[in-house]
């Protein structure tokens, strides 16, 4: 049984690869999302995928990593943004991940599982045969050898996919006319990190790696990049300027204030430094200092929507919603109702507890969810407005939208059922409530099966 448990652990590890978001949280910021989409779009087009159909999502994780997990979504860890020095380095990572998408690697990874599993099962059968024949030590050796061979088979398959994504990424950078210098620089960072932690670069150690040796990857890619006409292409100054802002905001939001203030001291009056310090001061409840930084930024560019958003956020989260409305309203206008900024404006309008503001709040929040349905914060605020106006069916529907996105499936099911029962039969909202009921049931059953390893029965007794 213990040997069989080792096999199950291997299969569980393989399954986890396809579901990496379970214990991670998504970071959302309007400026960051716009930046990541803008630097990705030329690469998406170069890969043959439709621009706008590939999403880049930022994950709150300090490790230096990026991945795809099915669909046309590239996930980037916050630690990768922190480690990168240029937008060009991030583009190199995005190009590599696009190689995984176009190569269908998430789908094809089942091939690697299948081959590894077959080896394991055959070794177990051989081991059982040896055990029945009385050769217990031989049985143990056969099964353990089979497990090691299976793991080696799967890791070799993974390394092949990574090498393929490296080659595809280099091709996409070339087609987009973007230099591969950033890609090489980032691989150099990975190599330095491995050497710092004593990870061997020899072939024997590479047997247990999911990726090719970083030194080998750099050598192969350097040869490709240096021959490419885009090798000497200059970096886009606007992208690089925006990257420094995004990186500073991210550190200010995530890092401890003392670390942010050390890296961006008062003597640094650059825009990125002011952004970073504004968030650090805000986290320390030093509201006057945070607003001083925001006002300095606005004085430099009164029509920058993200500076206005920052001031509005500080005011709102410091208990001054009435003062937050003006900068947030202007930021919403300048961005043509960008959903995240519009949601913040809706929140400020509701937080005033002035019922005269609820009509405007409902309008901006409905516009926000109309452009971005996957915004639980906006759905929650919209539910507050509906409840305050006595529209409980739509309040429950908004709650169901928010709950299903937060993986609160039993609550989402109950909210959607209550909404369905009270909404006009056949209306768009009634149909949406039905959709959430079915979605919540399916997700509850899936969750139960993952936890219990067997089929589960939903509330109506259907499998």
Secondary structure as UniProt FT lines:
FT   HELIX           2..17
FT   TURN            18..23
FT   STRAND          26..27
FT   HELIX           30..46
FT   TURN            47..48
FT   TURN            51..52
FT   STRAND          55..59
FT   STRAND          66..68
FT   STRAND          73..77
FT   HELIX           78..83
FT   HELIX           87..102
FT   TURN            103..104
FT   HELIX           105..132
FT   TURN            133..134
FT   HELIX           136..175
FT   TURN            176..177
FT   HELIX           181..196
FT   TURN            197..198
FT   HELIX           203..206
FT   TURN            207..208
FT   HELIX           214..227
FT   HELIX           229..232
FT   HELIX           237..254
FT   HELIX           257..263
FT   TURN            266..267
FT   HELIX           271..283
FT   TURN            284..285
FT   HELIX           287..300
FT   TURN            302..303
FT   HELIX           305..317
FT   TURN            318..319
FT   HELIX           321..334
FT   TURN            335..336
FT   HELIX           339..351
FT   TURN            352..353
FT   HELIX           355..357
FT   HELIX           358..371
FT   HELIX           376..388
FT   TURN            389..390
FT   HELIX           392..405
FT   TURN            406..407
FT   HELIX           409..422
FT   TURN            425..426
FT   HELIX           428..452
FT   TURN            459..460
//
